[in-house]
């Protein structure tokens, strides 16, 4: 019963988050830019310039320089914008990220989001021997939320093309409850995974385009 209570609270929280996202000034500005192809292209160009400080960790093209941070390239724009908002408000904790994002105005946040969302993600390195098992696990446990191609949604992040070590570490944290982010659905989905399962799943996701 406790699990279902947590799950219900989590689902209601997602509904509230989606509603808040739709009402945020930055999100409304992003939608306006997306409705005008010329304005969107100008915003993408401006976002590339505005994101110069992100490149130190996330790379010039949104592909992370180290396995400690995620790729931003190809993320769903609404999902990415919501994470920017959360860091800015302190809902997500990272001293470095919070300090940088607080100086961005709504226009810059929308521009940076559109820039990263526009980048085509190259598949990361992976071991083909693990991908078959990983595919089965993904379709069983993950596709319902992250999508059939693991490209993410407004609420859930893109996993396709992330670096394999980052994925392996993140999934392990969710399974063990040792990460800084808690998610009842992720805890349940990963609870039964053994280390070889996580390895296979991470290799499968990494090689997706």
C-alpha beads as a LAMMPS data file, in Angstrom:
LAMMPS data file: protein, C-alpha beads

209 atoms
208 bonds

1 atom types
1 bond types

-500.0 500.0 xlo xhi
-500.0 500.0 ylo yhi
-500.0 500.0 zlo zhi

Masses

1 110.0

Atoms # bond

1 1 1 0.000 0.000 0.000
2 1 1 2.846 2.381 0.797
3 1 1 4.260 1.900 -2.716
4 1 1 0.931 2.768 -4.349
5 1 1 0.638 5.859 -2.174
6 1 1 4.116 6.966 -3.233
7 1 1 3.345 6.185 -6.859
8 1 1 0.085 8.141 -6.772
9 1 1 1.828 11.127 -5.208
10 1 1 4.546 10.940 -7.836
11 1 1 2.071 10.823 -10.736
12 1 1 0.157 13.756 -9.302
13 1 1 3.448 15.592 -8.968
14 1 1 4.194 15.000 -12.634
15 1 1 0.811 16.425 -13.585
16 1 1 1.499 19.500 -11.500
17 1 1 4.958 19.868 -12.995
18 1 1 3.607 19.656 -16.533
19 1 1 1.008 22.301 -15.727
20 1 1 3.586 24.626 -14.159
21 1 1 5.906 24.129 -17.108
22 1 1 3.197 25.096 -19.577
23 1 1 2.598 28.330 -17.653
24 1 1 6.221 29.410 -17.202
25 1 1 7.315 32.537 -19.114
26 1 1 10.359 30.783 -20.561
27 1 1 8.235 27.919 -21.845
28 1 1 5.706 30.275 -23.394
29 1 1 8.547 32.155 -25.070
30 1 1 10.002 28.907 -26.387
31 1 1 6.646 27.936 -27.892
32 1 1 6.403 31.340 -29.575
33 1 1 9.850 30.902 -31.101
34 1 1 9.036 27.385 -32.279
35 1 1 5.967 28.679 -34.100
36 1 1 8.104 30.906 -36.353
37 1 1 10.804 28.995 -38.307
38 1 1 12.929 32.119 -38.874
39 1 1 12.692 33.143 -35.217
40 1 1 13.530 29.611 -34.112
41 1 1 16.664 29.504 -36.254
42 1 1 17.746 32.878 -34.890
43 1 1 17.108 31.616 -31.353
44 1 1 19.194 28.492 -31.996
45 1 1 22.097 30.630 -33.205
46 1 1 21.754 32.885 -30.164
47 1 1 21.500 29.841 -27.891
48 1 1 24.775 28.487 -29.208
49 1 1 26.497 31.720 -28.184
50 1 1 24.684 31.959 -24.835
51 1 1 25.619 28.394 -23.894
52 1 1 29.369 29.020 -24.015
53 1 1 29.703 28.421 -20.275
54 1 1 27.881 25.066 -20.574
55 1 1 30.552 23.770 -22.953
56 1 1 33.081 23.424 -20.138
57 1 1 31.261 20.307 -18.955
58 1 1 28.618 19.452 -21.551
59 1 1 30.807 20.016 -24.607
60 1 1 30.612 22.492 -27.484
61 1 1 27.985 20.369 -29.219
62 1 1 26.112 19.143 -26.155
63 1 1 28.073 15.897 -25.935
64 1 1 29.589 15.758 -22.453
65 1 1 33.358 15.922 -22.105
66 1 1 33.379 13.470 -19.201
67 1 1 31.174 10.628 -18.027
68 1 1 30.221 12.526 -14.877
69 1 1 27.676 14.719 -16.660
70 1 1 24.911 13.955 -19.179
71 1 1 24.682 14.901 -22.815
72 1 1 22.285 17.779 -23.460
73 1 1 22.197 17.321 -27.224
74 1 1 18.907 16.072 -28.590
75 1 1 16.961 16.384 -25.350
76 1 1 13.276 17.231 -25.651
77 1 1 13.152 21.038 -25.374
78 1 1 10.377 21.085 -22.777
79 1 1 12.185 18.557 -20.598
80 1 1 15.447 20.468 -20.819
81 1 1 13.799 23.793 -20.083
82 1 1 12.140 22.338 -16.996
83 1 1 15.500 21.102 -15.688
84 1 1 16.950 24.577 -16.220
85 1 1 14.048 26.004 -14.233
86 1 1 14.579 23.491 -11.422
87 1 1 18.271 24.312 -11.107
88 1 1 17.460 28.021 -11.133
89 1 1 14.861 27.642 -8.378
90 1 1 16.990 25.280 -6.290
91 1 1 14.660 22.304 -6.720
92 1 1 17.647 20.493 -8.227
93 1 1 20.839 20.919 -6.251
94 1 1 24.203 21.655 -7.803
95 1 1 26.109 24.697 -6.622
96 1 1 27.857 25.240 -9.936
97 1 1 24.736 24.782 -12.088
98 1 1 22.535 26.858 -9.818
99 1 1 24.921 29.796 -9.881
100 1 1 25.219 29.812 -13.669
101 1 1 21.540 29.359 -14.444
102 1 1 20.356 32.080 -12.075
103 1 1 21.977 34.721 -14.302
104 1 1 19.999 33.597 -17.385
105 1 1 16.812 35.419 -18.295
106 1 1 13.777 33.708 -19.857
107 1 1 14.853 34.568 -23.406
108 1 1 18.307 33.058 -22.919
109 1 1 16.869 29.944 -21.300
110 1 1 14.547 29.404 -24.259
111 1 1 17.385 29.997 -26.732
112 1 1 19.782 27.583 -25.042
113 1 1 17.054 24.950 -24.833
114 1 1 16.272 25.203 -28.540
115 1 1 19.958 25.080 -29.420
116 1 1 20.635 21.832 -27.571
117 1 1 17.378 20.256 -28.761
118 1 1 18.362 20.957 -32.378
119 1 1 21.609 18.959 -32.258
120 1 1 21.690 15.530 -33.861
121 1 1 23.109 13.019 -31.380
122 1 1 25.746 10.557 -32.628
123 1 1 25.566 7.085 -31.070
124 1 1 28.077 6.584 -28.261
125 1 1 30.497 3.696 -28.055
126 1 1 29.004 0.427 -26.870
127 1 1 29.727 -3.285 -26.837
128 1 1 27.483 -5.112 -29.359
129 1 1 27.574 -8.249 -27.210
130 1 1 25.464 -6.524 -24.571
131 1 1 22.933 -4.745 -26.766
132 1 1 20.598 -7.687 -27.436
133 1 1 19.897 -8.308 -23.748
134 1 1 19.757 -4.576 -23.132
135 1 1 17.095 -4.155 -25.796
136 1 1 14.872 -6.750 -24.145
137 1 1 15.269 -5.071 -20.753
138 1 1 14.612 -1.616 -22.158
139 1 1 11.423 -2.637 -23.920
140 1 1 10.182 -4.367 -20.768
141 1 1 11.107 -1.742 -18.186
142 1 1 11.805 1.626 -19.769
143 1 1 10.087 2.200 -23.121
144 1 1 6.736 3.052 -21.563
145 1 1 8.125 6.315 -20.157
146 1 1 11.225 7.124 -22.210
147 1 1 9.683 6.166 -25.550
148 1 1 10.328 3.328 -28.032
149 1 1 13.569 4.927 -29.252
150 1 1 14.615 6.262 -25.820
151 1 1 14.438 9.815 -27.171
152 1 1 12.517 11.136 -24.189
153 1 1 9.404 13.258 -23.737
154 1 1 8.405 16.536 -22.113
155 1 1 8.686 14.811 -18.725
156 1 1 11.299 12.086 -19.182
157 1 1 14.873 12.555 -20.451
158 1 1 16.419 11.263 -23.645
159 1 1 18.617 8.247 -22.915
160 1 1 19.598 7.389 -26.483
161 1 1 23.223 8.189 -27.215
162 1 1 24.221 8.975 -23.648
163 1 1 27.684 7.750 -22.723
164 1 1 27.670 4.186 -21.464
165 1 1 29.530 4.811 -18.158
166 1 1 27.152 7.668 -17.305
167 1 1 24.113 5.476 -17.954
168 1 1 25.523 2.567 -15.961
169 1 1 26.295 4.788 -12.988
170 1 1 22.919 6.548 -13.070
171 1 1 20.859 3.357 -13.319
172 1 1 22.846 1.849 -10.457
173 1 1 22.161 4.914 -8.291
174 1 1 18.428 4.619 -8.938
175 1 1 18.466 0.902 -8.106
176 1 1 20.460 1.374 -4.912
177 1 1 18.785 4.610 -3.836
178 1 1 22.148 6.344 -3.612
179 1 1 21.615 9.160 -6.099
180 1 1 20.636 12.747 -5.391
181 1 1 17.376 12.346 -7.301
182 1 1 14.591 10.070 -6.092
183 1 1 11.911 8.683 -8.370
184 1 1 9.472 5.960 -7.253
185 1 1 8.940 4.673 -10.795
186 1 1 12.676 4.410 -11.424
187 1 1 13.192 2.702 -8.070
188 1 1 10.594 0.059 -8.926
189 1 1 11.768 -0.387 -12.520
190 1 1 15.399 -0.914 -11.542
191 1 1 14.900 -2.834 -8.286
192 1 1 15.271 -6.267 -9.870
193 1 1 18.246 -5.461 -12.063
194 1 1 21.535 -7.227 -11.449
195 1 1 24.833 -5.554 -12.298
196 1 1 25.124 -7.446 -15.625
197 1 1 21.587 -6.300 -16.516
198 1 1 22.518 -2.682 -15.892
199 1 1 25.650 -3.118 -17.972
200 1 1 23.630 -4.545 -20.870
201 1 1 20.990 -1.844 -20.618
202 1 1 23.573 0.931 -20.600
203 1 1 25.321 -0.448 -23.688
204 1 1 22.020 -0.744 -25.551
205 1 1 21.025 2.831 -24.789
206 1 1 24.433 4.262 -25.593
207 1 1 24.471 2.974 -29.160
208 1 1 21.000 4.297 -30.056
209 1 1 20.956 7.246 -32.517

Bonds

1 1 1 2
2 1 2 3
3 1 3 4
4 1 4 5
5 1 5 6
6 1 6 7
7 1 7 8
8 1 8 9
9 1 9 10
10 1 10 11
11 1 11 12
12 1 12 13
13 1 13 14
14 1 14 15
15 1 15 16
16 1 16 17
17 1 17 18
18 1 18 19
19 1 19 20
20 1 20 21
21 1 21 22
22 1 22 23
23 1 23 24
24 1 24 25
25 1 25 26
26 1 26 27
27 1 27 28
28 1 28 29
29 1 29 30
30 1 30 31
31 1 31 32
32 1 32 33
33 1 33 34
34 1 34 35
35 1 35 36
36 1 36 37
37 1 37 38
38 1 38 39
39 1 39 40
40 1 40 41
41 1 41 42
42 1 42 43
43 1 43 44
44 1 44 45
45 1 45 46
46 1 46 47
47 1 47 48
48 1 48 49
49 1 49 50
50 1 50 51
51 1 51 52
52 1 52 53
53 1 53 54
54 1 54 55
55 1 55 56
56 1 56 57
57 1 57 58
58 1 58 59
59 1 59 60
60 1 60 61
61 1 61 62
62 1 62 63
63 1 63 64
64 1 64 65
65 1 65 66
66 1 66 67
67 1 67 68
68 1 68 69
69 1 69 70
70 1 70 71
71 1 71 72
72 1 72 73
73 1 73 74
74 1 74 75
75 1 75 76
76 1 76 77
77 1 77 78
78 1 78 79
79 1 79 80
80 1 80 81
81 1 81 82
82 1 82 83
83 1 83 84
84 1 84 85
85 1 85 86
86 1 86 87
87 1 87 88
88 1 88 89
89 1 89 90
90 1 90 91
91 1 91 92
92 1 92 93
93 1 93 94
94 1 94 95
95 1 95 96
96 1 96 97
97 1 97 98
98 1 98 99
99 1 99 100
100 1 100 101
101 1 101 102
102 1 102 103
103 1 103 104
104 1 104 105
105 1 105 106
106 1 106 107
107 1 107 108
108 1 108 109
109 1 109 110
110 1 110 111
111 1 111 112
112 1 112 113
113 1 113 114
114 1 114 115
115 1 115 116
116 1 116 117
117 1 117 118
118 1 118 119
119 1 119 120
120 1 120 121
121 1 121 122
122 1 122 123
123 1 123 124
124 1 124 125
125 1 125 126
126 1 126 127
127 1 127 128
128 1 128 129
129 1 129 130
130 1 130 131
131 1 131 132
132 1 132 133
133 1 133 134
134 1 134 135
135 1 135 136
136 1 136 137
137 1 137 138
138 1 138 139
139 1 139 140
140 1 140 141
141 1 141 142
142 1 142 143
143 1 143 144
144 1 144 145
145 1 145 146
146 1 146 147
147 1 147 148
148 1 148 149
149 1 149 150
150 1 150 151
151 1 151 152
152 1 152 153
153 1 153 154
154 1 154 155
155 1 155 156
156 1 156 157
157 1 157 158
158 1 158 159
159 1 159 160
160 1 160 161
161 1 161 162
162 1 162 163
163 1 163 164
164 1 164 165
165 1 165 166
166 1 166 167
167 1 167 168
168 1 168 169
169 1 169 170
170 1 170 171
171 1 171 172
172 1 172 173
173 1 173 174
174 1 174 175
175 1 175 176
176 1 176 177
177 1 177 178
178 1 178 179
179 1 179 180
180 1 180 181
181 1 181 182
182 1 182 183
183 1 183 184
184 1 184 185
185 1 185 186
186 1 186 187
187 1 187 188
188 1 188 189
189 1 189 190
190 1 190 191
191 1 191 192
192 1 192 193
193 1 193 194
194 1 194 195
195 1 195 196
196 1 196 197
197 1 197 198
198 1 198 199
199 1 199 200
200 1 200 201
201 1 201 202
202 1 202 203
203 1 203 204
204 1 204 205
205 1 205 206
206 1 206 207
207 1 207 208
208 1 208 209
